[in-house]
Amino acid sequence: MVVHPINLIVIPLLMAFVSLFFKRHFSMFLAFLTSLFNLWLIYQMFPNVMQKSIIVKIGGVWSPPLSIVLVLSPLSLLLAGLIAFLSVLSSFYSLKYISKGDMTKYSALFLLFLTGSTGVVLTGDIFNLFVFFEILCVSSYILVFYYKNRESYEASFKYLIQGSIGSAFILMGIALIYQEFGTLNMADIAKNISFPLSFSLKLSLAFFITGFGVEAAIFPLNAWLPDAHPAAPASISALLSGIAIKTGIYAIFRIVYTVYGFNNVFKPLLFLGFITLSIGELSAFLQNDMKRLLAYSSIGQIGLIVIALSLGSIDAVQAGLFQIVNHAFSKGMLFLISGYYLYKYKTRSLSELEKIDTLDICIFIFMIIGVASLLGIPPFLGFFSKFSIFLALLQNSGVIYKLIAIGVAIMTAIEAAYFIRMLGKIAYTKGKIKMVLPAGFERVMVIPIFILSILIVIGGIYYSYYSDILNKAALGLINKQMYILQVLGGI
Amino acid sequence: MEAIKVILILPLIAAIFSLILGKLKGLREIVNMLFSGWILSILIQLYNKSSSITIPFFNSFGLNFSINNFSWFFLILINTVAFLTLLYFSSSENNRKNTAFFYFVFFLKVFGMNAVVMATDLLSFFISWEIMSIFTYFMIVYGGKKASMDAGRRYIVLSILGSMFFLIGMITIYNNTGTLDYMKLRVQLSFFSNSFLWWLVFSLGFSFILKSAALPLHFWLPDAYSKAETAFTTFLISISARIGIYGFIILFYIILGPNMDKMGYGHFFSFRYLMLWIAGLTMLVPNFLLFLEDDAKRMMSWSAIGQGGYMLAGLAIGTPLAVAGGLFHVVNHALYILLILMAIYAVEKKTGTTNLNELGGLIKKMPISFLGMLIAIIGLAGIPPMNGFVSKWMIYKSLISEKYPIIALMAFLGTIGTILGVYKMIHNIYLGQLREEHENIKMSPSLMQIPMIVLMIFVWGLGVFPGIAFKPIVDVQRFLGLPLLKYNLGGIPFEHLNMIDINNAMLLALVIAFIFFLLGGKRIHVSQYNNYAAGHFLDKNIPFNYNYNFYPSMERVIKPFNLRLINYLVRDIEDWFKILSGIIRHFYSGHLNWYVLSIFACLVILLIGGML
């Protein structure tokens, strides 16, 4: 019974407590092994899930509307796979990178983070969604505070306050739903919701979007992000940027499309997405702090993802998921690289990095790949996702979509401006360039970066091998009836 | 293996080889030249043959490349320039910082350009275009100087903006017609309205205007190109800027085709006339900024912008004479600008500067380079019997006969600016008094002189026998489905242009003048230092060079026209973005109460705006 879906959540949770009994690097290694186990498990289950979604009942013999369920659809498994994969790389990276502080607690929290994020994407119960979300958020609040310095304290505290308000909103949304229908099963709620929406349902939707939007870093709700991402250790920044905000996005769109059943362009989020994109890119424009720049850029990319997902057509959602994958890889890699620079040169200020007259040539090449992918330059992964997004965006006829497309183009140019400035400052040397390669155990940190860069380079070319997964995942997100049928059976 | 695959792959292999052979001086140069020559020799055999290839890519999209008469014309041009550049710049001893990377960038750039001209659908065009742009960026920043990095950043940002617009345009086309193939598009687009065509022209044309540096998107070029290393400047100015012209051909005659005449109302409010105005301003403005520059490379960068205007004008008019003139000007410009920059590099290598104020009197020290530059600037200025005259004449003639008098005036005025500029350049470098610090200069090695002599023959030869170049140009016209130019070896009989006669007459005049010169009285040989100024004898110790502030009165005349307006505007726009960014960042002020408030505000806005 090793290959059982429940182990995806149970084993990391268990290991989170077990790891407290191990010391320093052993506990970190345990975190690595557990993430690896999760990845292996997902790999084992993927073929079955692609055939037919698996529904797991927890705690009892009752059938879905009454019992708590895990829904293993292609979408949840895709995201869970992404989470497990990035966790593997990040925990491997931390083996070298996290060299001070309380490593045991780090790994315990890391595993709780894994539990929470995996739970969010797998669960089919709206209250469990909240619970897993809280596990994810609380562990990330503390992980941001890992270095225990002034900056991380401030960032963590602000994150905590805003995140708690968000969580409270989610809880209110759930309460409203429960008052209306007396059920917490998402499929059951979905079955009961019908248009036009009553006021309390609209209110609860607003609560959900605002509440999950805090974690998803949509514009007026993302003020915690530019503080929290730079303050956290780089391995955690990569996860926060690659996974945490994506789970917020997932939750929002799961509720908007699958539970509420919107099947058209969801305009409020489309506009919010565009504003998020503009604000993020413009804020990054003059940034001198490398990690803060990447954090702002994450806001921008989230905006792009929200634009794509809120278009509501299957192509658009597929493109949005594709962009999620691309952003997780590229931004995760860039955060890991920023950690490498921080580790090696003890600074993340670009004007400081400019003064250094050595160039880590292989890291720099990976960095170019990551940046090019984020900008959407062929033949890297990001080009394909951006291409798909434009393809889906311009399928809608209407001036507004053309304007958004032009806006995205201009924002991409701004993104290019600051990323090229960043690359230029890192590459610039006054005298002759001295090229260096990572030495000794620094190579441990380079391996995850290398793997991600390989995926970014070849990812686009082998698109046809996984386009089916993305397609089914997108279908699973926007097709409400299919979801109800899968979870509740033919009721 | 098919020839087309070889053409595509060889530059990539060469790029990899140049990395492998990084430190082996001598061998790497020979290998690189062999690769470049190999590509060129295959291309020469491919004349009038066609082959195509499809590479599966993404979803249902494939990458289609083909060699036909049209792409062959540009391929041979690109690869000839690449070969000559390599030949010249490899044979000169240099102390570059990172030669492996130099050749790597060079070959990948060549790869990108080859792929651009071989592409037969918009997607493959776009992807090759992006590869090309990125390696253009690397060419610009290769030296690692701060100024070149800033210029390069501006270039790449604009380039990415252009590509995004291109992507939008391309996807609009795909969503509406279901195809990206050039040939199918022309048929499909005839079913669409004018506004759709304008949207398409805007989104695709932005990139082309940017890359060919036509007004008003020309401002990036002088900084970017002149601050690159001279070898790269040479390649960039002579052919890379012309890829935008290739884009215009694609847009005008392949995608739009006959639909082009549909756009606009009448003669004066048409798409054609708009493009001609862009071309006219491009001919006029940069050529009047050209002679105010003090740096030879920068001067030639401005000239590259200005000459692009002539090509664009030729293409926009659309008569067989004009299109052939535009295409011929691409060839001519590549050849003589290559020659000029080779001469400039020869000077730069010996003296260490391209600043015109710090040079002078090098004619006796570097006669071949002087002769090369003389022939080349005669071509650039459009004076017979060099090649530039023929193409410019064809464009003037078409402008007048197709009733665009204002544009024709702009073209003439632009040429005057060019003449002033190139005269200043050759004067300040080669004529006048030799500077003391340059007294020990020797001639360049003969390996460097071979490409220059070859190019001199090309420049003059194409001036005397333009028919040689008209053959492939007419093939291009045939491929594009345009009416064909009637030509013979010496020129265009229909328009009474016979370059052989003109050349003979000029040679005859030269011979007669020489006879008079021989018959003339006693000649005194005067040393370069034997100068007078204001009645005073200036001996060797008094440096006297009339270089600095060469055209003060012209400067005064053109100053009120504020020709650099766009450069200032762009700087303003950049500042606006900085200010905007500064304002927006205030949202992340650090005050937690505002953050909390904004969460509640979002909830309220969602409720009011979106839900109710």
Interface residues (C-beta under 8 A of the other chain):
Chain A: F157 K158 I161 Q162 I165 G166 F169 L197 K202 L203 L205 A206 F207 I209 T210 G213 V214 I218 F219 P220 L221 A223 W224 P226 D227 K267 P268 I279 L282 S283 F285 L286 A372 L375 G376 I377 P378 P379 F383 F384 K386 F387 F390 L391 L394 Q395 K402 A405 I406 V408 A409 I410 T412 A413 I414 A416 A417 I420 R421 G424 A427 Y428 T429 K432 I433 G460 I461 Y463 S464 S467
Chain B: F57 F58 N59 K97 N98 F126 I127 E130 I131 I134 V141 G144 K146 M149 G152 R153 I156 V157 L158 I160 L161 M164 F165 L167 I168 I171 T172 Y174 N175 W199 F577 K578 L580 S581 G582 I584 R585 F587 Y588 G590 L592 W594 Y595 V596 S598 I599 A601 C602 L603 I605 L606 L607 G609 G610 M611 L612
